Amino acid sequence: MQPPRFNMQPSSLNSIVREGTSKILQCSAVGIPQPMYRWLKNGVPLSEYSTDIFYKIHNTQRQDAGAYQCIAKNDVGAIFSEKNNNVT
């Protein structure tokens, strides 16, 4: 059994997104058992835990601006990614 550790975190590079376009955030972690993921915006959960390593924002609007991050967790522990300051 191994706690999760990130091998890819959401990047703040190219995080300025024009309104009406799509933004895809990604994080990936390794661990035993395989981690599950949950996405947060400004510290508030956006989803339940799942195996999906992507979070998609379709047709971005001004209210989508904020700090996004993911949590990777398994039976051994949980870790928080760095925050991605997504600006629309």
Buried (B, 14 or more C-beta within 10 A) or exposed (E): EEBBEBEEBBEBEEBEBEEEEEBEBBBBBBBEEEBBBBBBBEEEEBEEBEEBBEBEBEEBEEEBBBBBBBBBBBEEBBBBBBBBBBEB
